[in-house]
Amino acid sequence: FAEEAWWALTEKEDSLQGFLTYLSRFPKGKHQAKAEERLFTLEDEQLWAEADRKNTIHAYRDYLMRQDKGQHREEANRRINELLPAAEPPKARETPAPKKKPPKQDRIVATTPTEPKPSFLDSPLWTKLRKGLLIGLALLIPAYFVYRWASAPAKPKAWDCEANYEQCRLSPEGDYYLVQRGRRFGFVKTNGTQFISTVFEYAEFFQKNDLALVQLKDKWGFLHRSGNMAIQAIYDKAGPFKNGRAQVTLGNETFFIDEKGNRIDQGGGAQAITGLSVGQYAPDFSFVDVDGETYQLSQFKGYYWVLLNFWASWSSPTQRANEELLREYNKVSNNVKLIIINVSLDDDRNAWLKAIDKKGYDWLHTCDLKKWRS
């Protein structure tokens, strides 16, 4: 967005300095080719205007030397030819008169020796050419260094994020900022290069899986670090990924998804428990709680009293038993290290979550929504 705004101002200004500034600020920008082309055109027009104003052979030759692809080269050559002195027409060849024999003399007369023919290096033309070459060389050398200085990219300065955005939060890795402009969020590298535009209504940092929770058009989804939406923003609610899964809400239904957006079994594939009898220890199994955290039953061994409580929101007797259990739990929870794992036999997630919220059970909860097939 910053580059597009800058480009719009540069096009409107349409000046050499404007395009030079754009190229120094965005050396690999989207409009680099257009900027360089327009910069060449403006330089060409400026040099031609100067040559046209002076209207001298030297001015036109200087233009041709500096603009090997200029738009006015043909006109410059034409004007040079007009300014050059017209070539003198060749003289008609005279027929030499027949030599007359010198009269015989009785004595030898001394004659003056003829002067040698002057060389080209001693001619006035060579003197003028030599003087012109020296002057042209004296002008060309400083002009070359001025051109190199003007065309050199500006030295980058340390970029100040807070001078460009209302809010800047440096990532934990320290390689980018989560920025806010107005009510929109985006991502900017520490050198000021914007790699994801400020278009989101809310955004969080990228997690280790390169996904960031974002809000777009009042819906939630997950953005990949490359700038593409890994999981489209279609959910009414969503939370960050934990242990490879994220809890989302779509309509009246809440469930978990994996890092590819596929819906997964909330129960996490709990192991089957079979062959139990009274007084026997419960076999070890893993489960996922309502917040998406994965637990192993064996991790509580030796540290807590563990009670596995099986119930269902549709079972009135188990709900009444839960209420009694809650009263007893509140009496001893400060003195006894007791963990209660509520295993629901529900198949309706909304009904299950509603029952948990209504009763205020401060326990671990799990349910794979398979009812008696759990």
N, C-alpha and C positions, 0 to 999 in steps of 0.2 A: 504493500500500500504506500509506503514512504517513497519508494522508487517511482511509482506511477505519478504521485503528486509532484515530485521533483521534475519528472520528465514533462508533465503538462506545463509547468512554469517555464522550463527551458525552451520548449517549442514556442510558447507565447512570446518570450523575450527575443528568441531567434538572433543570438549574438555570439561572436567568437568566444567571449569570456564565459557565457552561459553554457555552451557545449563543452568547453574545456573543464569547467567546474563539474558538470555532470559526469564526464568520463573519469575524472580523478576520484569522485565519490563512489561511482559504481563502475569500476574497471571492467567487470564482466556482466554488466547489467543486461536486461532484456532488450534495451534499445541501443546497445553499443554500436551496431553497424550503422543505424540511421544517424546517430550522433556524429560518427566519424565522417560519414558521407556529407552531412550538412556542414561540418566544420571545414572540410576540404573546399566545398563550394563557396563558403563565405570568405575563406582565405584567398581563393582564386579571384573572386570579384574584387576584393580589397586591393590585391596586387595589380590587377588589370586597371582599376580606376586610377591608381598611382601612375602607372605607365602611360595611360591615356592623357592624364593631366600634364605630365612632362613632355610627352610627344617627341621623344628623342630616340635615336638608334640605340643608345646605351640603355635607356629605360625599357625598351621592348626586348632587347637581348637579355637583360636581367630577369624580366618576366619569364622568357622562354627557359632560362637556366633553372629557375626556381620551381616552375610548374611544368614538369615533364608530361603531365596529363591534363593541362589546363584547357578550358573551353574556348580560349581566345588565341590559341597558338597560330592558327591559320591567319587570323587578322593581324597578329603581331608580325608575322613574316611578310605579309603584304605591305604593311606600313614601313618596314625596314627597307624593302626594295624601293619604295617611293622616295624615301629620304636619302638613299644613296645617290651620289652624283651620276648623271647620265654618262654612259660610256662614250668616249670620243669616237666618231666614225673613222675608220681606217683611211689613211692618206693614200691617194692614187700613186701607184708606182711610176716613178719618172724614168724615162729611157735615158740612160747616161749618154752624154755627147761623146762622139768619137774623140779619143785621145789624140792630141796633136803632138807630134814629135817635137821635143824641145830643139830649139835651134842649136846648132853646133857652136860651142864656145871654145875660145882658145885657151880659157883658164877655168879651173874648178872654183865654183861659188859655194861657200858654206851655207848650209840649210839648218833651220831650227828643228830639233827633234819633236815629234808629235807627243801630246800628253796621253797617258794611259786612260782607258775607258773606266768611269767610276763603277764600283760594285753596288749590288742591291742593299747591302748592309749600311752603305753610306748615303742611301737615298733618303729624301724627306719623308717618303711614305713609311719606310721602316721605322723612322724616328717616331712618327705619330702612332704607329701600331704598338711599339714598345711602351710608349707612355700610357696608351690605353690599357694594355695588359697589366701594367703595374697598378694603375688606379683600380681596375676591376678586381684584381687579386686583393688589394687592400680593403675593398668594400666587401668582398665575398667572405673572407675569414671571419670578421666579427659578425656578419649576418648569419653565418652557419652556427656559431655558438649561441646567438640570440634565439635562433629557431630551436636548437636543442633544449635550451632553458625553458622556452615557452611550451614546448610539447612534452616535457618531462612530467610524469604524474606527480601530483602533490604528495608530500611526505605525510603518511597517515599519522593522525594524532590519537592519543588515548581517548577511547570512546566513553562518554558519560551517559549512562542509561537513564538516570533520573532527570537529565536535561531534555530527554526526548519522550519520556512516558510518565504517566501519573504514578504508577506503581511498578517497582522492579524487585523481583525476588530471585536471588541467585540460586541455581540448582545445587543439590548436595554434592554433585560431581564438580561444580564450579566451571562448567563449560558453556552454559547458556543461562538466559534470564526468562522467567515467566513474567510477562509484562501486561500492563493494563492501560488502555487508552479509552477514556470515556467509560462505557459499560461493556467493553469488549476486551477479551484476553487473547494473547498470542505468545509466540516464542521467538527470542532473538539471541543470536550468538554474542559472545562477550566482545567481539570486535565491531558490533553494531549491525551485522548482516541479519536481516529478518528472514528466517527460514520457514516460519509458519505465521501467516498473517493474523492480525488481531480481529478475528471474526466470531470467536466463541463467547457465549454469555457467561461461561465459567470454565475454568480449567485447573487441573492439578499437575504436579510434576510427573515426568515419565518414571514409571516403576522399572525394576530390573528387567522386566520382560519387554521393555521399550513401548509400553502402552500407557497412555494418560487418560484419566477420566475427564470428559468434556461435556458441556451442555450446549446444544445447538437447537434453536427454535423450540425451546421449552422441553426438549427431549434429551436423554442421556445416551452416551455411547463412549467408545474408546478409540483414541487417535494413536496411530503409530508414529514413531519418531521420524519416519521418512516424510510425514506430512499427509499420508493417506489415512482414511478412516478404516481401521482394522475391523471394528464392530460398529455398524451404523447406529446413529442416534435415533433409536426408536422406543427407548424405555422411559417409563414415567419416573422411575427412581433407579438408582444404581449406586453401588459402593465399589471401592478399590479391590483389586485382586489380592486374595490371601490363599496361599497354598495352591495356586493354579486355578482358582475359581473366584467368581464375583457374584454377589447377590443382586438381583435385579427385580423390578416390578413392571409388569406389562398388563395394563388394565386392572382387573381385580385379582390377578395371579402373581405370586412372588415365587421365584425359583433361582437356581444357580446356573451359570454358564461357564464354559471353559474359555481359554484364550483365543479360540477361533469363533466364539459366539454360539457354540453348540450347547443346547440345554443338557444338563447332566442330572443324574439321580442325586437328590439332596441327601439321601441317607449314606451316600458314599460307598455303597456296596457292602453294607455291614455283613459280617460273617454269620452263617446260619448257626443257631444254637439248638442243638438237639440232644436227646438222651439225658436230660437233667432229672435229678431226683431231690427229695427233701434233704437238706443238710449238706448238699454238695456245693463246692465252690463254683461260681460262674466261670465258664471258659473265657479266655482272653478274646477280645474283639475290638475292632476300631469303629469309630463313628464320627459323624460331622454334626456339630451343634448348629443352633439357629443362626449364629453369626458367621458360619463358614469355617470355624476352627476345627481341625482334625485332632481327635484324642484317641489314646489307646487305654483300655481298661487297666492294663497292667501298670501303667505309669502312676496310678494312685495306690498301688500295693505297698504296705508298710508305712504309709503316711496318714491315711484317712480310714474312717469307717465309710464304706461305700454301700449305698442302697440303690438297687435297680428297681425302679417303680414303673410298672406297665399300666397304661391307662389310655383313654380315648375321649375326645371332646363329645362324642355321641353317646358315651356310656355314663349315665347318671350315677350308678354306684361307685365307679372309679373316681368321678369328680368329687363326690361326697367324701371318699376316702382321702383324696388329695387335700381337701380343706382341713380334715382332722390332722393329716400329716404335717400340714403347714403350721398349725397351732403348736404341735409338739416340737417341730423344728425350731420355731422362734424361741421356745423355752430353753433349748439346750445348745443352740448354735454358737453362743459365746463361750461355752465351756468345753464343748466336744467338737473335735475335728471330723465333721460329718459331711460327706459329699452325697448328694442325691442326683441320680441320673434318671430323668423322666423319659421313658421310651414310649412314644405314642404309636397307637395302631390306627391312626387316621389315614384317610386317602384324600382328604380335602385340606390343602395347605392353609387356605384362608380361615377355615373353621378352627384349625389347630392353633394358628397364631393368635386368633381372636380369643380363644380360651386361655392361652398363656398370659396375654396382656390383661385380661379381665381379672384373673385370679392373683396376679402379681407374684408368681412363683420365681424366686431368686435361685434357680437351680440350673443345671445343664439340661438341655432339651435336644432330642433328636427324633427324627421321623423320616422314613424312606417312602412314605405315602403309598405303601402297598397293602395296608390293612393287615389281614391275617396271613398274607404271603411275605411278611417282613422277615 
